[in-house]
Amino acid sequence: MTLPRPLVMIGLLLLIVALSVASMSAGRVWIPWSDWASQRGDPAWAILFELRLPRTVLALMVGAVLGLTGAALQGYTRNPLADPAILGVSTMAALGAVLTFYLGAAASAPWVLPVAAMIGAGVGVLLLLALAGATSSVVTFILAGVVIQTMAGAGVALALNLAPNPWAVNEIVNWLMGSLADRSVVELRLAAPGMILGGLLLLTQGRTLDALTLGEAGARSLGVRLDVGRMMLALGAALAVGSAVAVTGSIGFVGLIVPHLLRPLIGARPSGLLLPSALGGAALTLAADILVRLTPASTEIKLGVAMAALGGPFFLALLISMRRKLA
């Protein structure tokens, strides 16, 4: 049974507010509400506003663009398995970023890493749409993603193999696992413009995605410019995913899980899923980040590892469900 879309969005917003409050307090050092009014220079103030506030905002923004990109890719391809990570887009962004570590360019200027990640994500999206963007075949689409992911993974492995020193290898590996730990206002300022612009571009494609439910011929008969829509989708996904990956590393499965959880609640209309998927992605990513902070371990579990542990079984269950429907 579907629910009114505004009601679902209000519920998601309330969940985000509750999680944001919890995120500001939760961690190895618990900060009670009474310390929120502490003065500048106090250790509690530094933890709250220099560490946890940027981390919370970044988690919300990264989750939002990953959920939004997943919903947009699923709507464009009419394929429920579309996701930036599964289809190699995030891996291509990671390859672009890893090359800056390998070449030593990441330290030359703060904008080099985000730009390289955006270029990598853009190339990944264009390859994906060129190989399988016009088909609704699950097999073809997954194979296209596997090809892109394999190529990007091979490039990352080669960079690791040829890294000039063990410190470079350690830096690349830690970054690839994906994390929001120790992120500050600097990373937030670097990533926010690309994520906001990319997200806005994706949100403008609702009419194109709705028209594509009638097929490409039907969409053209409604006056939709599919070539323009494809380029806007590619540019939006590249900016959003590239900016997110540049500051957090690879965090997968958000774009796959969230649209599937929301579709039974608000319906399958692609344009109607975009904004709720952004809100759901923000809530899921922030909740996962809070959990990794509270996990009793000697070192904090990487967020990308936690999301893979959650998303892997979900993806398997989804494949089994689709196989039963096709049988």
N, C-alpha and C positions, 0 to 999 in steps of 0.2 A: 504494500500500500504506500503510495507516494504522499508526501507531506507538502504543504505550501512552501515554496522556495524561500520567501522571506523568513518564515519560522525557522527553517534549517540554518539560514545564515545568521540569525540572531543567536541561536544556540551555539553555533561555532564561534561567534564573537565572544560570547560569555565564557566559553571554554578557554579561548585564547587569553582573556583577561585573567582568569583563575590561574592558568599555567604561567603567565608572566609574573604574577605575584609570587608563586611558588619558586619560579626560577631565580628571582632576586634573593630569596632566602636560602634556597637549597644549595648544598655543597659540602665539602669536607669541613668547612667552617660555617656553621649555621648562624645566619644573621636574623635575630627576631625583629618583629615589626617595630619594637620600641627603639631600636638602633637606627632606623631609617632616617631619623631626624638628626643624626650625628653631624658634627661640624667638619668642614674641610680640614684635612690633616689627620683626622682620626682614622685608625686602621679600618674600622667598619665602613667609613665613607669611601675609602680607596677600593675596598672589595666590592662595594655595591655599585659605585658609579664609574669606576675605571676598568673593572673586569666584568662584572655580571650584567650590567646594563647593556654594554656593547654586544656581549655574547648573546643576550636574550633577543635583542633587536635583529642581530645577524641571523640567529636561528629562525626567527619568524620570516625574515625576508628570503632566506635560502629555501626554506620549506615551501613558501608561497610560490616562488618561481618554478620549483621542481614540480609541484602539484599542478600548476597552471600549464606548464609545458607538456606534461604527460597527458592532460585532458585535451590540449590542442592537437597533439600528435595523434591521439586516438580518434579524435573527431575528423581530422583531415584524411587519415588513411582508412577510416571505418574499420579499425582493427583494435580489439580490446587489449592486445598485448603490447601496444606501443608505449615506450618509456624511454627517456633520455639515456638511462644507464644500459638497459637491455639492448637497445638499438645502436649502441656505440657512440652516441653523441657526447656523453660525459667522458668516455675514454679518449675520444679525439681531443676534447678540451684539455684533459689531463696530459695528453701527449704534447700539445702545444706548450703547456706550462712546464713539463719536465724538460723539454728542450732548452728552456731558458736557464734551468738549474745546471744542465749539462754544459752549456756553452758559457756559463758564468755571467749571463746577461741579466739575470734576475736582480742582482745586486747593483747594477748600473743605474737604474731608475725605478721608482716605485710603480710606474705605469706599465713597465715591460711585461710583467707576469700576467696581469689581467688582459692586456691586448693579445698576447700570444694564446691565452686560453680561449678568448672569443674567436680568434681566427680558426683555431682548431675545431671548436664547436660548430662554426659556420661551415667549414669544409665537411664535417661529419653529417650535418643536416642536408646539405646539398647532395652529397653522395647517396644518402638514404632516400631522398625524394626522387633522385634520378633512377635509382635501381628498383624501387618498389613503391613509390609514392602514388601511382595511379591504380594500384591493384588492391583488392580487399582480401587477397589470398593470405591466410595465416602463414603457410609454409614459406611462400616467397618473401614475405616481409621479415620473418625471423631469420631466414638465410641471409638476406641483405644486411640485417643487423649483425649477424655472426661474422660476415665478411669484414665489415667495418671495424667491429670490435677486435677481431683477430689481427688485422693490419695495425691498428693503433696499439694493441697490446704488444705486438712484436716490436714496434718502435720504442715503446717504453722499456721493454726487456733489453733491447740493444743499448739504449742509453745507460741502463744500470750496468750492463756488462762492460761497457767502455768508459765508465765513470773514472775520472782521474785519481780519485782517492776514496778511502772508506767513509770519510765524513760526508762526501757528496752522495754516496749510496744511502747512508743513513738518513740524510735530509730528504732525499727523494722518496724512500720507502715510508717514512713517517708521514710525509705530506700526502702520499697516495692513499693511505688508509682512511683519510677524511676525519676531521676533528674541528670542533669549535673552541678547544682549550686555548687559553692565552691570547685569544683574539681581542683586539682593542679598537678604539675609535679610528685608528689609522686604516685598518683593514675595512672597517665599515664604510669609511669615506671613499675608499678605492672601489668597492664593489657596488655600493648603492646606486650610482648613476646608471650603470649598465643594466642592473637588475630591474630598476624602475622603468627605464625606457623599453627594455625587452618585454617586460610584462605588459606595458601599455600597448605595444604593437600586437601582442598576441590577443589581448582583449578586444581589439578592433576587428578581429577576424570571425566574430560570431556568425554574421550573416553568411559568409563563405562556407563555414563549417556546416551550418544548417542546410544550405543549398546542396552540399555534397551528399547528404543523405539520400537524395534523389538520383545519385550517380553524376558523372561528369557531364553527360549530355543534358541531363535535366538542369544542372547548375548553369550551364551555358545558356540554356533557353530562358532562364530567369535573369540573364544579363550579368552574371557573375564573371569577373575576369580571373580565371584560375591561375594564369601566369603571375599576375600581381599578387594574388593570395599566397601562392607558393613562395614567392620571394619575401613577402612580409612575414610569413611563418618562419622561413629560414633565418631571416635577420633577427626576428624577435627571440627565437630559441637560441641563436648563437650569442646574442647579447646577454640574455638572462642566464643560461646555463654556463656560458664561459665566465661571466663575472662571479657566479656562485662557486664554481670549481676553483677559480683562481685563489680564493681566500680560504676555502674549507677543504680542498681536496675532493676526492670522489665519494659522494653519498648517494647510494642507489636506492631504487625501488619505491621512493616516495611518489613519483609520478605514475607508477603502476597501481599501488595500493589505494590511494585516496579516491580517484575517480570510480573505482569498483565499489568502494564502500558507500559512496554518495549516490551512485546511479539508482539503486533501488529506492532511495528516499525521495529524490526529486525528479526522476525520469531520465530518459536517455537523450534528450535534445542537447546537441553539443554546445550551443551557445549558453544554455542554462547551467551547464556544468563548469564553465570556466572559472567564474568568481568563487563559487563554493569550493572548487578544488584547490584554489589558491589558499583559502581560509583553512581548509582541512589539512593541506600540506604544511602550513605554518604550525598548526596545532600538533600534528604528528611529529614533526621534527623537533619542536621544543620539548614535547613530552619525552621523546627518546633521549634528548640531551640531558634532561633532568635525571632520567634513570641511570645514564652512564656516570653521572657525577656521584650518585648515591650508591653505586655498586661497591661492595666491600672488596677492594682489590688494592694491591700495593701501588699500582699505577692506574690512571683513568683509562677505561676501555675506549677505544676509538669509536666515534659515532658512526663512521662508515662500516665498521665491523658489526656493530649492533644492528644497523639497518639491514645489512646483508643477512644476518641471522634471522631477522624478522621477515624479510622479503622473500628469501629463498623458499621456505615452506609455503608462503602465500602464492608464489608463482607456480609451484608444483601443484597445489590444490586447484588453481585456476586452470592449468592445463588438463588435469584429470576431469574437471567439470566440463570443459569444452569438448573433450574427447567423448564423454558420455552423451552430450547433446548431439554430436555428429554421428554417433553410432546408430 
